[in-house]
Amino acid sequence: MTELLDQRGVPANHGHAAERATQDPTVGERFRTHTVTNQAPPLDGYDPLACDPALADAIRTEAPEASESALTRLAELARTVVGSAEGREHARLANEHEPVLRSHDRYGNRIDEVEYHPSWHWLMERSVQAGAHAAPWAPDAGPGAHVARAGAFYLMSQLEQGHCCPISMTYAAVPALRNDPELAARYEPGLSASTYLPGLAEPTGKAALLAGMSMTEKQGGSDVRAGSTVATPTGDGTYRLVGHKWFTSAPMCDLFLTLAQAPGGLTCFVLPRVLPDGTRNGFRVMRLKDKLGNRSNASAEIEYADALGWRLGDEGRGVRTIIDMVSATRLDCVLGSAALIRIALTEAAHHIAHRSAFGARLADQPLMRSVVAELAAEAEASTRLAFRLAGAADRGGRDERALLRLALPVSKYLVCKRATTVVAEAAECLGGNGYVEESGLPRLYREAPLNSIWEGSGNVNALDALRAIARSPESVDAVLAEIDAAAGQSSAFDAAVRALRAELSAPDERRARRLAELMGVCLQGSVLVRHAPSEVTEVFLAARFGDEPNWRTAGTHTASDAATAATLARVTPHA
């Protein structure tokens, strides 16, 4: 018997026995023990753009020529997908029903396919249609395309982060592919298409494609130069790859950028899942990872069994070839963590707006208001900094490229680390309700550490910042110019900038995290001082700068009650 589903995908007869009981007044009165009160209503149907004025303001600042058309599209995405009851239910279902590996078909043929829940495909389709995967690379993309695309990615990341992995990898693959015009011409039209077409097929005959990346190995991790996969030339321009990869997310993508040791050294290759003759490539999915979070997304251990690959870039230049890809995915780590901070804030602000305790609404109680206002200032600082980086990617001039070289690793270091702390604080605002799966906060909490690990953990990014300081002095000049644009507005901020200059005068690996943290906070302070409302800036400066340690727990700042109240009102979803 086929079970009917309601609009949320829940069995339509779920709870009907209880409904029938309550419809009978005799039965209802007999068994009723209490009346449910003082619970926040469902957040379903809220508008994530309306309660996030920092997002709209950042887009107008970074892409003024394209902002209104971009915001019109984002408003539709926010209303119909991200804040909708349907979208939030699909996010839950995609994580509850995890991908399943099907290594063989019923006849014993090896197929190496991963089966996803329909809710995963629903999420993927919406992100692709919104251009979150590759809109800036489309032939008709104009100025501000990277900022507009960042807005879509940021919103969809608030809804569900797991599906954003292949969305991000597809975005990042295109600039790397452009190292070879022939390969770019072969795959770029499909990668930039706004249609979602799941299922494996020969890529050049498929109207829409997704790309993945497969870099790390068991013995190396972030040290990709330690890779042992071997690529042997075949004589016709292709290579045969034999080896393994330890983390390959979204293994059902159409093609992958991967690294292997060619005769000339570590080299980048394009490896399609289906070969030009229609046969499956030697891409073996050994097992799926059992991860802390990101459960909707399949991450696989794979082996290359004489897999066919096409060289991308020169032999021995593998790291240099993929550097643009790493830069793009790091930007998405910052955007994704800013999005996690924002949705955790939304859940907390919504809860305290409707929940009362000890005779007063939580949002009216000074201590709770201080805590959530600080989370709001953190969210605005992270969002504005992320979109400042997206704007630099859009403009792409020499100074902007120099800024990204240093600002990107320190921003990834700081914002991604803050996400875990903010989500934990938000869960605490809900109390015991926030520790229960139904609230959604546990899923956010399991998700929060991922971006801090992916594309280089904290130490990797802090050390990358040191390399940028040593090798690219123009990047230091660009970052300091960005920070100095806010000079003279706050004595505490100016003191922090002086401390940063002292750190830069004698960089030391043992202090690399301190330097990255200080630089990141100064960048956040600068964008707020210049662009945010004064009340938000006041809360952030009080929380992050001054004589006391900058890393206090939330709610210990000394900003005025007026600034605190205004900051909280700015971010609370409308009832």
C-alpha positions in Angstrom: 0.0 0.0 0.0 1.4 3.4 -0.9 1.5 5.8 2.0 0.2 9.3 1.3 2.6 12.2 2.2 1.6 15.6 3.3 3.3 18.8 2.0 6.3 18.2 4.2 6.9 14.7 3.1 5.6 13.3 6.4 3.1 10.4 6.3 -0.3 12.0 6.0 -1.8 9.6 8.6 0.9 10.5 11.2 -0.7 11.4 14.4 -4.3 10.9 13.2 -5.1 8.6 16.1 -4.3 11.4 18.5 -6.3 13.9 16.4 -9.4 11.6 16.5 -9.0 11.3 20.3 -8.9 15.1 20.7 -11.9 15.5 18.4 -14.0 13.5 20.9 -14.5 16.0 23.8 -15.0 13.2 26.3 -11.8 11.4 25.5 -9.9 14.7 25.1 -10.8 16.0 28.5 -10.2 12.6 30.1 -6.6 12.3 29.0 -5.5 15.9 28.7 -2.8 16.6 31.3 -1.8 20.1 30.3 -2.0 22.9 27.8 1.1 23.7 25.7 2.1 27.3 26.1 5.2 29.5 26.1 6.8 27.7 23.1 8.2 29.6 20.1 6.1 29.1 17.0 7.8 27.3 14.0 10.2 29.5 12.2 8.9 28.1 8.9 7.9 30.8 6.5 10.3 33.5 7.7 12.1 35.8 5.3 15.9 35.3 5.8 16.6 38.4 3.7 14.3 40.7 5.7 16.0 40.0 9.0 19.5 40.2 7.6 20.0 43.8 6.4 23.8 43.3 6.6 23.5 41.0 3.5 21.6 43.5 1.3 23.9 46.3 2.4 27.1 44.3 1.7 25.8 43.4 -1.8 25.1 47.1 -2.5 28.5 48.0 -1.2 30.5 45.4 -3.1 28.5 45.3 -6.4 26.5 48.5 -6.7 26.0 48.1 -10.5 24.3 44.7 -10.1 22.9 44.9 -6.6 19.2 45.5 -7.3 18.8 42.7 -9.8 20.8 40.4 -7.6 18.7 41.3 -4.5 15.5 40.8 -6.5 16.6 37.2 -7.3 17.8 36.6 -3.8 14.5 37.8 -2.3 12.7 35.2 -4.3 15.1 32.5 -3.3 14.9 33.5 0.4 11.1 33.6 0.4 10.3 30.5 -1.6 13.2 28.2 -0.7 15.4 29.1 2.2 12.8 30.3 4.7 10.0 28.0 3.5 8.6 25.1 5.5 9.2 22.9 2.5 12.8 23.9 2.2 13.5 23.4 5.9 11.9 20.0 5.8 14.0 18.9 2.8 17.1 20.0 4.7 16.1 17.8 7.6 15.2 14.8 5.4 18.5 15.0 3.4 20.5 14.7 6.6 18.3 12.0 8.2 18.4 9.8 5.1 22.1 9.6 4.3 23.6 8.6 1.0 24.1 4.9 0.3 26.9 3.3 -1.7 25.9 0.8 -4.4 29.1 -0.8 -5.4 27.5 -3.4 -7.7 24.3 -3.9 -9.5 22.0 -6.9 -9.0 24.0 -8.9 -11.6 27.3 -8.4 -10.0 28.6 -5.6 -12.3 30.7 -3.0 -10.6 28.9 0.4 -10.8 30.3 2.5 -7.9 27.3 4.7 -7.6 25.9 6.6 -4.6 22.2 6.8 -4.0 20.8 10.0 -2.5 17.5 10.8 -0.9 15.1 12.9 -3.1 15.5 15.8 -0.7 19.2 16.0 -1.7 18.2 16.4 -5.3 15.6 19.0 -4.4 18.3 21.1 -2.6 20.8 20.6 -5.5 18.3 21.7 -8.1 17.4 24.9 -6.2 21.1 25.9 -5.7 21.9 25.2 -9.4 18.9 27.1 -10.6 20.0 30.0 -8.4 23.4 30.0 -10.0 25.2 29.2 -6.7 27.4 26.7 -8.5 28.9 28.6 -11.4 26.9 31.7 -12.5 30.0 34.0 -12.7 31.5 31.7 -15.4 28.4 31.9 -17.7 29.0 33.8 -21.0 26.4 36.4 -20.0 27.8 37.1 -16.5 28.4 40.8 -15.9 30.0 42.9 -13.2 29.1 41.8 -9.7 28.5 38.2 -10.7 30.7 36.8 -7.9 29.0 38.9 -5.3 25.6 37.9 -6.5 26.6 34.3 -6.6 28.0 34.6 -3.1 24.6 35.8 -1.9 22.9 32.7 -3.3 25.5 30.4 -1.8 25.2 32.2 1.6 21.5 31.8 1.7 21.4 28.2 0.6 24.2 27.4 3.1 21.8 28.6 5.8 19.3 26.1 4.6 21.6 23.1 4.3 25.4 22.9 4.1 26.0 19.3 2.9 24.7 19.9 -0.7 26.8 23.0 -0.9 30.0 21.0 -1.2 29.6 20.0 -4.8 28.1 23.4 -5.5 31.3 25.0 -4.2 33.6 22.5 -6.0 31.9 23.2 -9.3 32.4 27.0 -8.8 36.1 26.5 -7.9 36.9 24.0 -10.8 36.3 26.5 -13.6 39.3 28.8 -13.0 41.5 25.8 -12.7 40.2 24.3 -15.9 41.1 27.5 -17.7 44.7 26.6 -17.4 44.0 24.4 -20.5 41.7 26.2 -23.1 40.8 22.9 -24.8 39.6 21.3 -21.5 37.8 24.5 -20.5 36.0 24.5 -23.9 35.1 20.9 -23.4 33.6 21.1 -19.9 32.8 24.8 -19.0 29.5 25.1 -20.9 28.1 22.2 -18.9 29.5 23.4 -15.6 28.0 26.8 -16.0 24.6 25.6 -17.1 21.7 26.4 -14.8 20.1 23.0 -15.0 20.6 20.1 -12.6 21.0 16.7 -14.3 21.9 13.9 -11.8 23.1 10.6 -13.1 26.4 9.5 -14.8 26.8 10.0 -18.5 29.7 11.0 -20.9 30.3 14.6 -20.0 30.5 16.2 -23.4 27.2 14.8 -24.3 25.5 16.0 -21.1 23.8 19.4 -20.9 24.7 20.2 -17.3 27.7 19.0 -15.2 29.1 19.1 -11.7 32.8 19.0 -10.8 34.5 17.6 -7.7 38.1 17.6 -6.3 40.1 14.6 -5.2 43.4 15.6 -3.6 44.3 14.2 -0.2 45.7 10.7 0.5 46.0 8.6 3.7 49.7 9.4 4.3 49.5 13.1 3.4 46.3 14.9 4.3 46.9 18.7 3.6 50.5 17.8 2.5 49.4 17.0 -1.0 53.0 16.8 -2.2 53.2 13.6 -0.3 50.7 11.9 -2.7 51.7 8.5 -4.0 49.1 8.1 -6.8 51.1 7.5 -10.0 50.2 8.9 -13.5 51.8 7.1 -16.5 51.6 8.7 -20.0 49.9 6.6 -22.6 51.5 8.3 -25.6 48.3 9.9 -26.9 48.2 12.8 -24.5 46.3 11.0 -21.7 47.6 9.3 -18.6 46.7 6.2 -16.6 46.3 6.8 -12.9 46.8 4.2 -10.2 46.5 5.0 -6.5 44.0 6.2 -3.9 42.4 9.3 -2.4 41.3 9.5 1.2 38.6 12.2 1.0 36.5 12.6 -2.2 33.3 14.4 -1.5 30.2 14.1 -3.8 31.6 11.1 -5.8 28.7 11.3 -8.2 30.0 14.4 -9.8 30.7 14.2 -13.5 34.4 15.0 -13.4 37.1 15.5 -10.9 40.3 17.5 -10.6 42.9 15.3 -9.0 46.6 15.2 -8.3 49.1 12.4 -9.2 52.8 12.0 -9.6 53.7 12.2 -13.3 57.2 11.7 -14.6 57.8 15.4 -14.2 56.4 15.6 -10.6 53.1 16.3 -8.9 50.6 17.2 -11.7 46.9 18.1 -11.9 44.5 15.9 -14.0 40.9 16.0 -15.1 39.3 12.7 -14.6 35.7 12.1 -15.8 33.5 9.4 -14.3 32.4 8.2 -17.8 34.9 8.0 -20.7 34.3 9.2 -24.3 33.4 5.6 -25.4 30.6 5.5 -22.7 32.4 3.1 -20.4 33.0 3.7 -16.7 36.4 5.1 -15.8 38.5 3.2 -13.3 37.1 5.2 -10.3 36.4 2.8 -7.5 34.3 3.9 -4.5 35.6 1.8 -1.6 33.4 3.1 1.2 31.7 6.3 2.4 33.0 8.2 5.4 31.0 8.1 8.7 31.3 11.8 9.5 30.5 14.0 12.5 28.2 16.2 10.4 27.6 17.0 6.7 25.6 13.8 6.7 23.6 14.6 3.5 26.8 14.7 1.5 28.7 11.5 0.6 32.4 11.7 1.2 34.2 8.7 -0.1 37.5 6.8 -0.1 38.3 6.0 -3.7 40.9 4.1 -5.7 42.1 4.8 -9.2 42.3 1.4 -11.0 44.1 2.3 -14.3 41.8 5.4 -14.5 42.1 7.6 -17.6 43.0 11.3 -17.0 43.8 14.4 -19.0 46.7 16.5 -17.8 45.7 20.0 -16.7 48.7 22.4 -16.7 52.3 21.4 -16.9 53.8 18.3 -15.3 55.2 19.2 -11.9 53.0 22.2 -11.5 50.0 20.5 -9.9 49.8 22.8 -6.8 50.2 25.9 -8.9 47.4 24.7 -11.2 44.9 24.2 -8.4 45.8 27.3 -6.4 42.8 29.3 -7.9 40.5 26.4 -7.0 41.8 26.5 -3.4 41.2 30.2 -3.3 37.6 29.9 -4.5 36.8 27.0 -2.1 38.3 28.9 0.8 36.1 31.9 0.0 33.2 29.5 0.2 34.4 28.3 3.6 34.2 31.8 4.9 30.7 32.4 3.3 29.5 29.0 4.6 30.6 29.7 8.1 29.2 33.2 8.0 25.9 31.5 6.9 26.0 29.0 9.8 26.6 31.9 12.2 23.7 33.7 10.7 21.2 30.8 10.8 22.2 30.0 14.4 21.6 33.6 15.3 18.2 33.5 13.6 17.1 30.5 15.5 18.2 32.1 18.8 16.7 35.5 18.1 13.4 33.9 17.1 13.3 31.8 20.2 13.9 34.6 22.7 11.4 36.8 20.9 8.6 34.4 21.8 9.8 32.6 25.0 9.3 33.9 28.5 11.0 33.0 31.8 10.7 34.3 35.3 7.9 36.6 34.4 9.4 38.3 31.4 10.1 37.7 27.7 13.7 36.5 27.2 14.3 39.2 24.6 13.5 41.8 27.2 15.9 40.4 29.8 19.2 42.4 29.9 21.6 39.5 30.1 20.0 37.4 27.3 19.8 40.5 25.2 23.5 41.1 25.6 24.4 37.6 24.6 22.3 37.5 21.4 23.3 41.1 20.5 26.9 40.0 20.5 26.1 37.0 18.3 24.4 39.5 16.0 27.4 41.7 15.8 29.6 38.6 15.2 27.2 37.6 12.4 27.3 41.0 10.8 31.1 41.2 11.0 31.5 37.8 9.4 29.0 38.5 6.6 30.4 41.8 5.7 34.0 40.5 5.6 33.0 37.5 3.5 31.3 39.8 0.9 34.3 42.1 1.0 36.3 39.1 -0.2 33.7 38.2 -2.8 33.9 41.8 -4.1 37.7 41.5 -4.4 37.2 38.3 -6.4 34.8 40.2 -8.7 37.1 43.2 -9.3 40.2 41.2 -9.6 42.7 44.0 -10.0 46.3 43.8 -8.7 45.5 45.4 -5.3 42.4 43.2 -4.8 44.4 40.1 -5.7 47.0 41.1 -3.2 44.4 41.6 -0.6 42.9 38.2 -1.1 46.3 36.5 -0.9 46.5 37.4 2.8 43.0 38.4 3.9 41.5 35.1 2.6 43.5 32.7 4.8 43.2 34.8 7.9 39.4 35.3 7.3 39.0 31.5 6.9 41.0 31.0 10.1 38.9 33.4 12.1 35.4 33.1 10.8 35.4 29.3 10.5 36.6 29.0 14.1 34.0 31.4 15.4 31.2 29.4 13.8 31.4 26.6 16.4 31.4 29.0 19.3 28.4 30.9 18.0 26.3 27.8 17.3 27.0 26.6 20.8 25.9 29.9 22.3 22.8 29.9 20.1 21.9 26.4 21.3 22.3 27.5 24.9 19.8 30.4 24.3 17.2 27.7 23.6 18.2 25.8 26.7 17.3 22.1 26.7 15.2 22.7 23.6 18.4 23.5 21.7 20.0 20.2 22.6 17.1 18.2 21.0 17.4 17.2 17.4 14.0 18.6 16.5 15.3 22.1 17.1 17.8 21.8 14.3 20.6 23.3 16.4 22.4 19.9 16.9 22.7 19.5 13.1 24.2 23.0 12.9 26.6 22.2 15.7 27.9 19.1 14.0 28.3 21.0 10.8 30.1 24.0 12.4 33.7 22.5 12.6 33.8 21.3 9.0 34.8 24.6 7.2 37.6 25.1 9.8 39.0 21.7 8.6 38.2 21.7 4.9 40.7 23.5 2.6 43.3 23.6 5.4 42.8 23.5 9.1 43.6 26.4 11.4 47.3 25.8 11.5 47.5 25.4 7.7 45.8 28.7 7.1 47.9 30.5 9.8 51.1 29.2 8.2 49.8 30.2 4.7 49.3 33.7 6.0 53.0 33.7 7.2 54.1 32.6 3.7 52.1 35.4 2.1 53.7 37.9 4.5 57.2 36.6 3.6 56.7 36.2 -0.2 54.1 38.8 -1.1 54.8 42.1 0.8 52.2 43.8 -1.4 49.6 41.6 0.3 50.6 43.1 3.7 50.3 46.6 2.2 46.8 45.8 0.8 45.5 44.4 4.1 46.9 47.3 6.2 45.4 49.8 3.7 42.1 48.1 4.1 42.3 48.2 7.9 43.7 51.7 8.1 40.6 53.0 6.2 38.8 52.8 9.5 41.6 54.5 11.6 40.7 57.3 14.0 37.2 56.1 14.8 37.9 54.1 17.9 40.9 54.2 20.3 40.5 50.6 21.1 40.5 49.6 17.4 43.5 51.8 16.8 45.4 50.1 19.6 44.7 46.7 18.1 46.0 47.9 14.8 49.2 49.0 16.5 49.5 45.5 18.1 49.0 43.9 14.7 51.8 46.0 13.2 54.1 44.9 16.0 53.3 41.3 15.2 54.0 41.9 11.5 57.3 43.4 12.3 58.7 40.0 13.4 56.5 37.1 12.2 57.0 33.9 14.2 55.5 30.5 13.5 54.8 30.0 17.2 52.6 33.2 17.1 51.1 32.5 13.7 47.6 31.9 15.1 47.8 35.1 17.2 48.7 37.0 14.1 45.9 35.5 12.0 43.3 36.1 14.7 44.4 39.7 15.3 44.5 40.5 11.6 41.1 38.9 11.0 39.4 40.8 13.9 40.9 44.0 12.6 39.6 43.4 9.2 36.1 42.7 10.7 36.4 45.9 12.8 37.3 47.9 9.7 34.4 46.8 7.6 32.0 47.4 10.5 33.4 50.9 11.3 33.1 51.9 7.7 29.8 50.3 6.7 27.7 49.0 9.6 25.2 51.0 11.8 26.8 52.6 14.8 25.0 50.4 17.3 26.3 47.2 15.7 29.8 48.6 15.6 29.6 49.6 19.2 28.7 46.1 20.3 31.4 44.5 18.2 34.1 46.9 19.3 33.1 46.5 23.0 33.3 42.7 22.6 36.5 42.3 20.6 38.7 45.3 21.4 40.1 47.0 24.4 42.4 46.3 27.3 40.7 43.0 28.3 41.2 39.8 26.3 39.4 39.8 23.0 38.1 36.2 23.3 35.6 36.6 26.1 32.5 34.5 26.3 29.4 36.1 24.6 27.5 38.7 26.6 30.4 40.1 28.7 30.8 43.2 26.5 30.1 46.7 27.9 28.1 48.2 25.0 25.2 50.4 26.0 21.7 48.9 26.4 20.4 51.1 23.6 23.0 49.7 21.2 22.4 46.2 22.4 18.6 46.5 21.9 18.9 48.1 18.4 21.4 45.4 17.3 19.1 42.6 18.5 16.0 44.2 16.8 17.9 44.4 13.5 18.3 40.6 13.2 15.1 39.1 14.8 12.9 37.4 12.3 9.5 39.0 11.9 6.6 37.1 13.6 
